[in-house]
Amino acid sequence: MKRILFCILGAVATASAQTDGYRIETVPNPETDSFDVTGLDVDESGRVWCATRLGEVWWFEGGEWTKFAEGLHEPCGLIVEEGGSVLVSQKPEVTRLVDDDGDGIAERFVTAADEFGYHDNYHEFNHGLVRDSDGNVYGALNLDHGNPGSFKVGGLGSPGGLRGTAYRLSPGDDYSTYAWGMRSPAGLGMSPGDELFYTDNQGNWVPTSFLAHVPEGSFQAEPTSLRDHPDYGLEKVEAMTPEDFAALRTPPSVFFPHEQVSNSPGNAVWDTTGGAFGPFEGQVFVPELTQSNLLRVMLEKVDGHWQGAVTVFLRGFQSGNIRADFGPDGALWIGQTSRGWGARGGKPYGLQKVVWDGETTPFAVRGVRLLEDGFEVEFTRPVARDAFSPDALHVSSWWYHYHREYGSPKVDEREVPVESAELDETGRVARFRMPLEKERVYAFHWSGDLAAEDGEAAKLEPVFYTVIRLRR
């Protein structure tokens, strides 16, 4: 098998002061017809593994690309196992690719799971894969589109076969349905605490794209998959009302306002680099396809529910970002495609990585915490006191309809008065008091007068906090 040597090209892509110190590096593509990266995993040695929509699996190490496998059916996820085999989530099954002789190329394709149905519909993607600390692997199945034989409670449908569900594979490849109610679950994420999250794309029953926690057995959003649920079925689902589904569903964790933040989010990945990626340890990064952006999510648990805020972290990628994974050196690798949906970045596909320079602390919002009477905002650096006041922050809020129509406009959008603001003694933590309501998205827009203590003007992206529950 031919191995191809490349050098990595670097480019600075900092849209504002809040991303100072970060650069985007581009990896030249291997010689192949198309390199739409829809599956990505970086193993413990730093080897980067990519699955492509045209059914190939490649690995990258030391500036060289090697083709590991080909002939798969539009895989949308992969994960490297101990011993060097690779699990791939392709449309009709989960497949284990085995390199028997250790030459870096797979000799055997073994079916690990095919308990779900596949009906040769272009929209029946099989997303994933992520692993918990017990070795269980998780994936998620798209609903179909335009299939005349499908049952639907909205725009997308299912002829059966567990479409619209998340699944779990035990270390012995025992298959089980893990959760229900997915529409187009393009990205799964496993938290450091072994809690599954996923992103869904705006559509029927999904008012705007979101990140959601996925407890086992939960119903998330889109009712169509309940046709296969042992407690529901076709007749019962057809008789249910939107109010019934709303009472059943697990609310999302963070809404991503359409166009302002995201149109098509990918998988969630946690920064567990120990500071090698800068001052955002423990936070969540989500690649964004349509806008060719990278999002940063700040989660907290309030009254037993994961919720929090999202902001745009970095702009200027070459293509649509759909997959992300941290390497052992702290770099964040980004797999890209624009096929099918289109992306702001001008390239059709590729692989890039985001690298922190190890020194610069950008002036940014480090975190947001809900209080009983407002919000606490932590900055990465001290704020200039003479530029700080309640006028430093402009707040508005709204909600979304949960309904069978495609998406939702902002509902009941209005201004929120900031009643007072104060900085703590470090100058890094601000407390903003304001009236609060549950089931509202709060948008924070920062004054141009806000500055760091050293005089650097603030160029902060808006932050959007989703309040599902209030703090007691």
BAZADO-244800 format. One record per residue (C-alpha): x, y, z; residue number from 0. Coordinates in nm, 3 decimals. Layout:
        xx        yy        zz    nr
         X         Y         Z   NUM
...
! end
This chain:
        xx        yy        zz    nr
     0.000     0.000     0.000     0
     0.138     0.337    -0.099     1
     0.216     0.572     0.190     2
     0.224     0.944     0.119     3
     0.437     1.197     0.311     4
     0.308     1.551     0.376     5
     0.399     1.855     0.578     6
     0.135     2.034     0.785     7
     0.052     2.387     0.681     8
    -0.015     2.646     0.950     9
    -0.255     2.938     0.935    10
    -0.367     3.189     1.195    11
    -0.747     3.220     1.205    12
    -0.836     3.437     1.499    13
    -1.154     3.635     1.446    14
    -1.125     3.830     1.773    15
    -0.922     3.883     2.085    16
    -1.104     3.596     2.254    17
    -0.918     3.347     2.033    18
    -0.571     3.504     2.055    19
    -0.310     3.231     2.086    20
    -0.494     2.975     1.872    21
    -0.410     2.880     1.517    22
    -0.558     2.642     1.260    23
    -0.322     2.401     1.085    24
    -0.423     2.224     0.765    25
    -0.324     1.867     0.681    26
    -0.295     1.799     0.306    27
    -0.543     1.534     0.194    28
    -0.431     1.188     0.083    29
    -0.453     1.097    -0.284    30
    -0.812     0.979    -0.313    31
    -1.126     1.079    -0.502    32
    -1.289     1.248    -0.203    33
    -1.180     1.302     0.157    34
    -1.506     1.395     0.333    35
    -1.411     1.312     0.692    36
    -1.722     1.182     0.870    37
    -1.551     0.967     1.134    38
    -1.252     1.070     1.345    39
    -1.055     0.925     1.635    40
    -0.708     1.006     1.768    41
    -0.558     0.710     1.951    42
    -0.332     0.718     2.255    43
    -0.018     0.719     2.040    44
    -0.135     1.028     1.849    45
    -0.224     0.842     1.530    46
    -0.522     1.010     1.360    47
    -0.791     0.784     1.211    48
    -1.044     0.909     0.955    49
    -1.347     0.748     0.791    50
    -1.482     0.909     0.475    51
    -1.827     0.927     0.321    52
    -1.699     0.733     0.018    53
    -1.628     0.437     0.242    54
    -1.255     0.455     0.313    55
    -1.062     0.449     0.640    56
    -0.722     0.619     0.658    57
    -0.467     0.678     0.931    58
    -0.217     0.963     0.960    59
     0.112     0.953     1.148    60
     0.450     1.119     1.106    61
     0.330     1.315     0.804    62
     0.217     1.000     0.620    63
    -0.127     0.882     0.512    64
    -0.205     0.509     0.489    65
    -0.530     0.360     0.364    66
    -0.652     0.110     0.622    67
    -0.974    -0.009     0.452    68
    -1.218     0.069     0.171    69
    -1.556    -0.048     0.041    70
    -1.767     0.063     0.337    71
    -2.116     0.213     0.297    72
    -2.097     0.583     0.393    73
    -1.956     0.547     0.744    74
    -2.029     0.832     0.987    75
    -1.813     0.734     1.282    76
    -1.525     0.520     1.400    77
    -1.336     0.437     1.716    78
    -1.006     0.258     1.769    79
    -1.010    -0.045     1.999    80
    -0.737    -0.192     2.213    81
    -0.517    -0.411     1.997    82
    -0.554    -0.190     1.690    83
    -0.885    -0.303     1.544    84
    -1.128    -0.028     1.442    85
    -1.506    -0.014     1.490    86
    -1.687     0.174     1.212    87
    -2.053     0.280     1.208    88
    -2.154     0.239     0.845    89
    -2.514     0.263     0.726    90
    -2.623    -0.103     0.745    91
    -2.413    -0.215     1.044    92
    -2.133    -0.157     1.289    93
    -1.823    -0.325     1.150    94
    -1.497    -0.428     1.315    95
    -1.195    -0.382     1.087    96
    -0.915    -0.615     1.191    97
    -0.546    -0.588     1.100    98
    -0.434    -0.948     1.150    99
    -0.072    -0.918     1.039   100
     0.007    -0.577     1.188   101
     0.094    -0.410     0.858   102
    -0.141    -0.114     0.916   103
    -0.404    -0.240     0.670   104
    -0.725    -0.427     0.760   105
    -0.758    -0.784     0.634   106
    -1.094    -0.875     0.792   107
    -1.433    -0.703     0.812   108
    -1.646    -0.850     1.094   109
    -2.007    -0.755     1.168   110
    -2.031    -0.631     1.527   111
    -2.397    -0.524     1.516   112
    -2.678    -0.516     1.261   113
    -2.985    -0.547     1.484   114
    -3.130    -0.221     1.352   115
    -3.302    -0.189     1.016   116
    -3.155    -0.035     0.703   117
    -3.384     0.040     0.409   118
    -3.148     0.185     0.147   119
    -3.253     0.542     0.216   120
    -2.986     0.810     0.172   121
    -3.075     0.974     0.506   122
    -3.033     0.662     0.725   123
    -2.698     0.765     0.866   124
    -2.538     0.570     1.149   125
    -2.356     0.821     1.369   126
    -2.100     0.767     1.641   127
    -1.901     0.622     1.791   128
    -1.808     0.697     2.155   129
    -1.696     0.475     2.443   130
    -1.750     0.489     2.820   131
    -1.496     0.380     3.081   132
    -1.652     0.033     3.102   133
    -1.587    -0.029     2.733   134
    -1.944     0.014     2.612   135
    -1.972     0.179     2.270   136
    -2.260     0.406     2.163   137
    -2.404     0.510     1.828   138
    -2.721     0.677     1.698   139
    -2.945     0.619     1.397   140
    -3.092     0.890     1.176   141
    -3.453     0.890     1.066   142
    -3.504     0.857     0.689   143
    -3.623     1.118     0.442   144
    -3.861     1.087     0.149   145
    -3.927     0.715     0.193   146
    -4.292     0.663     0.088   147
    -4.327     0.354     0.308   148
    -4.223     0.529     0.629   149
    -4.431     0.628     0.927   150
    -4.371     0.988     1.031   151
    -4.484     1.233     1.296   152
    -4.334     1.528     1.116   153
    -4.089     1.561     0.829   154
    -3.859     1.259     0.872   155
    -3.978     0.901     0.899   156
    -3.912     0.539     0.982   157
    -4.042     0.214     0.833   158
    -3.929     0.045     1.155   159
    -3.596    -0.096     1.256   160
    -3.519     0.138     1.545   161
    -3.454     0.445     1.333   162
    -3.423     0.755     1.551   163
    -3.271     0.574     1.850   164
    -2.936     0.559     2.025   165
    -2.783     0.215     2.083   166
    -2.522     0.059     2.309   167
    -2.278    -0.220     2.230   168
    -2.127    -0.398     2.528   169
    -1.766    -0.519     2.514   170
    -1.906    -0.854     2.397   171
    -2.102    -0.682     2.115   172
    -2.438    -0.731     2.287   173
    -2.674    -0.478     2.128   174
    -2.938    -0.279     2.316   175
    -3.146     0.030     2.245   176
    -3.028     0.302     2.480   177
    -3.258     0.601     2.413   178
    -3.539     0.722     2.186   179
    -3.653     1.035     2.007   180
    -3.357     1.134     1.790   181
    -3.418     1.315     1.462   182
    -3.080     1.369     1.296   183
    -2.831     1.289     1.575   184
    -2.516     1.396     1.394   185
    -2.287     1.395     1.694   186
    -2.242     1.188     2.010   187
    -2.022     1.283     2.302   188
    -1.918     1.100     2.618   189
    -1.841     1.319     2.919   190
    -1.553     1.246     3.158   191
    -1.824     1.133     3.402   192
    -1.950     0.866     3.159   193
    -2.267     1.056     3.066   194
    -2.384     1.041     2.705   195
    -2.470     1.361     2.517   196
    -2.574     1.421     2.158   197
    -2.643     1.702     1.914   198
    -2.953     1.716     1.699   199
    -3.020     1.929     1.392   200
    -3.306     2.176     1.358   201
    -3.622     2.034     1.201   202
    -3.962     1.898     1.298   203
    -3.987     1.873     1.679   204
    -3.637     2.026     1.701   205
    -3.694     2.404     1.719   206
    -3.327     2.484     1.682   207
    -3.015     2.267     1.698   208
    -2.912     2.164     2.048   209
    -2.682     1.967     2.275   210
    -2.867     1.727     2.506   211
    -2.787     1.489     2.787   212
    -2.909     1.136     2.708   213
    -3.006     0.932     3.015   214
    -3.066     0.564     2.949   215
    -3.425     0.499     2.840   216
    -3.497     0.868     2.778   217
    -3.712     1.018     2.502   218
    -3.542     1.320     2.350   219
    -3.749     1.510     2.092   220
    -3.880     1.347     1.773   221
    -4.172     1.103     1.830   222
    -4.136     0.883     1.520   223
    -3.900     0.629     1.682   224
    -4.165     0.546     1.943   225
    -4.331     0.324     1.681   226
    -4.072     0.062     1.783   227
    -4.090     0.127     2.159   228
    -4.233    -0.172     2.352   229
    -4.462     0.060     2.554   230
    -4.596     0.257     2.257   231
    -4.622     0.137     1.894   232
    -4.790     0.283     1.587   233
    -5.148     0.309     1.710   234
    -5.059     0.468     2.040   235
    -4.816     0.717     1.885   236
    -5.072     0.821     1.624   237
    -5.321     0.900     1.904   238
    -5.076     1.107     2.110   239
    -5.080     1.487     2.116   240
    -4.790     1.734     2.118   241
    -4.863     1.786     2.487   242
    -4.817     1.412     2.545   243
    -4.478     1.417     2.374   244
    -4.373     1.730     2.563   245
    -4.453     1.563     2.896   246
    -4.248     1.259     2.793   247
    -3.935     1.425     2.659   248
    -3.609     1.506     2.834   249
    -3.544     1.877     2.770   250
    -3.223     1.969     2.586   251
    -2.924     2.101     2.777   252
    -2.823     2.392     2.554   253
    -3.008     2.538     2.257   254
    -2.788     2.665     1.971   255
    -2.972     2.967     1.823   256
    -3.017     2.910     1.451   257
    -2.783     3.112     1.228   258
    -2.648     3.307     1.526   259
    -2.454     3.005     1.652   260
    -2.521     2.692     1.450   261
    -2.715     2.530     1.169   262
    -2.563     2.179     1.172   263
    -2.359     2.079     1.480   264
    -2.137     1.772     1.496   265
    -2.007     1.570     1.793   266
    -1.924     1.704     2.139   267
    -1.577     1.653     2.284   268
    -1.455     1.748     2.633   269
    -1.128     1.927     2.698   270
    -0.945     1.688     2.930   271
    -0.599     1.801     2.816   272
    -0.491     1.935     3.156   273
    -0.439     2.286     3.018   274
    -0.260     2.189     2.697   275
    -0.544     2.351     2.499   276
    -0.551     2.671     2.703   277
    -0.774     2.799     2.983   278
    -1.086     2.597     2.901   279
    -1.021     2.266     3.081   280
    -1.339     2.065     3.134   281
    -1.545     2.252     2.876   282
    -1.711     2.111     2.566   283
    -1.619     2.184     2.204   284
    -1.858     2.118     1.916   285
    -1.768     2.145     1.545   286
    -2.019     2.329     1.325   287
    -2.069     2.228     0.962   288
    -2.271     2.499     0.786   289
    -2.090     2.797     0.936   290
    -1.745     2.630     0.938   291
    -1.707     2.727     1.305   292
    -1.606     2.572     1.634   293
    -1.840     2.617     1.932   294
    -1.758     2.615     2.303   295
    -2.017     2.497     2.557   296
    -2.009     2.571     2.931   297
    -2.220     2.314     3.120   298
    -2.339     2.301     3.479   299
    -2.593     2.088     3.663   300
    -2.888     2.282     3.806   301
    -3.152     2.099     4.011   302
    -3.038     1.767     3.863   303
    -3.042     1.883     3.499   304
    -2.743     1.959     3.275   305
    -2.778     2.304     3.118   306
    -2.554     2.594     3.029   307
    -2.421     2.832     2.770   308
    -2.276     2.825     2.418   309
    -2.057     3.070     2.229   310
    -1.866     3.068     1.901   311
    -1.506     2.986     1.986   312
    -1.324     3.003     1.652   313
    -1.415     3.096     1.294   314
    -1.239     3.063     0.960   315
    -1.212     2.688     0.893   316
    -1.166     2.567     0.537   317
    -1.479     2.348     0.516   318
    -1.775     2.218     0.715   319
    -1.674     2.091     1.060   320
    -1.852     1.767     1.154   321
    -1.609     1.563     1.372   322
    -1.365     1.663     1.647   323
    -1.126     1.485     1.881   324
    -0.837     1.588     2.105   325
    -0.497     1.432     2.055   326
    -0.262     1.339     2.340   327
    -0.059     1.657     2.276   328
    -0.364     1.879     2.336   329
    -0.434     1.966     1.972   330
    -0.800     1.954     1.864   331
    -0.841     1.771     1.532   332
    -1.135     1.864     1.308   333
    -1.279     1.638     1.035   334
    -1.462     1.820     0.757   335
    -1.716     1.782     0.478   336
    -1.954     2.015     0.297   337
    -2.131     1.746     0.096   338
    -2.511     1.756     0.105   339
    -2.557     2.070     0.316   340
    -2.290     2.314     0.203   341
    -2.053     2.509     0.426   342
    -1.921     2.862     0.456   343
    -1.563     2.741     0.419   344
    -1.473     2.720     0.051   345
    -1.317     2.372     0.044   346
    -1.535     2.063    -0.006   347
    -1.364     1.852     0.263   348
    -1.046     1.801     0.460   349
    -0.872     1.773     0.796   350
    -0.747     2.056     1.015   351
    -0.638     2.094     1.374   352
    -0.651     2.375     1.629   353
    -0.336     2.438     1.831   354
    -0.283     2.667     2.131   355
     0.054     2.845     2.149   356
     0.098     2.747     2.514   357
     0.144     3.106     2.634   358
    -0.136     3.343     2.535   359
    -0.444     3.374     2.755   360
    -0.715     3.521     2.534   361
    -0.955     3.770     2.691   362
    -1.273     3.562     2.691   363
    -1.569     3.449     2.895   364
    -1.432     3.146     3.083   365
    -1.764     3.031     3.231   366
    -2.122     3.123     3.317   367
    -2.304     3.010     3.630   368
    -2.674     3.053     3.704   369
    -2.755     3.219     4.035   370
    -3.086     3.257     4.215   371
    -3.099     3.624     4.111   372
    -2.895     3.643     3.791   373
    -2.569     3.509     3.649   374
    -2.207     3.486     3.753   375
    -1.964     3.534     3.464   376
    -1.600     3.434     3.492   377
    -1.347     3.594     3.256   378
    -1.011     3.446     3.167   379
    -0.836     3.771     3.269   380
    -0.921     4.058     3.505   381
    -1.162     4.322     3.378   382
    -1.084     4.695     3.390   383
    -1.297     4.836     3.673   384
    -1.337     5.179     3.516   385
    -1.502     5.018     3.211   386
    -1.732     4.794     3.411   387
    -2.094     4.870     3.500   388
    -2.442     4.723     3.442   389
    -2.415     4.876     3.094   390
    -2.131     4.635     3.014   391
    -2.390     4.369     2.940   392
    -2.704     4.380     2.726   393
    -2.943     4.087     2.782   394
    -3.245     3.961     2.591   395
    -3.439     3.637     2.624   396
    -3.685     3.416     2.435   397
    -3.810     3.058     2.403   398
    -3.900     2.813     2.124   399
    -4.207     2.617     2.023   400
    -4.188     2.239     2.059   401
    -4.409     2.130     1.769   402
    -4.424     1.917     1.456   403
    -4.347     2.208     1.225   404
    -3.995     2.253     1.092   405
    -3.796     2.459     1.342   406
    -3.933     2.744     1.547   407
    -3.898     3.122     1.547   408
    -3.796     3.294     1.868   409
    -4.105     3.314     2.089   410
    -4.178     3.606     2.323   411
    -3.842     3.778     2.265   412
    -3.786     4.070     2.500   413
    -3.523     4.276     2.677   414
    -3.406     4.176     3.027   415
    -3.298     4.461     3.258   416
    -2.960     4.424     3.425   417
    -3.036     4.560     3.771   418
    -2.683     4.564     3.911   419
    -2.332     4.445     3.834   420
    -2.026     4.396     4.052   421
    -1.675     4.256     4.018   422
    -1.510     4.042     4.282   423
    -1.171     4.132     4.429   424
    -0.983     3.943     4.157   425
    -1.156     4.135     3.878   426
    -1.221     3.809     3.696   427
    -1.568     3.719     3.827   428
    -1.869     3.942     3.763   429
    -2.212     3.909     3.914   430
    -2.505     4.042     3.712   431
    -2.845     4.061     3.885   432
    -3.158     4.040     3.671   433
    -3.505     3.882     3.677   434
    -3.504     3.516     3.576   435
    -3.756     3.270     3.433   436
    -3.723     2.904     3.354   437
    -3.753     2.780     2.994   438
    -3.583     3.084     2.845   439
    -3.268     3.137     2.639   440
    -3.071     3.437     2.772   441
    -2.850     3.615     2.519   442
    -2.552     3.812     2.651   443
    -2.414     4.087     2.427   444
    -2.110     4.276     2.557   445
    -2.050     4.650     2.547   446
    -1.769     4.778     2.328   447
    -1.644     4.974     2.630   448
    -1.563     4.657     2.824   449
    -1.188     4.598     2.846   450
    -0.928     4.386     3.017   451
    -0.735     4.530     3.311   452
    -0.431     4.578     3.089   453
    -0.635     4.796     2.852   454
    -0.707     4.541     2.580   455
    -1.050     4.610     2.433   456
    -1.302     4.328     2.465   457
    -1.406     4.160     2.141   458
    -1.632     3.899     2.290   459
    -1.873     3.677     2.100   460
    -2.232     3.670     2.230   461
    -2.306     3.401     2.488   462
    -2.639     3.213     2.498   463
    -2.746     3.044     2.824   464
    -3.043     2.801     2.820   465
    -3.235     2.805     3.148   466
    -3.432     2.483     3.179   467
    -3.444     2.490     3.558   468
    -3.388     2.769     3.808   469
    -3.145     2.741     4.096   470
    -3.319     2.689     4.427   471
! end
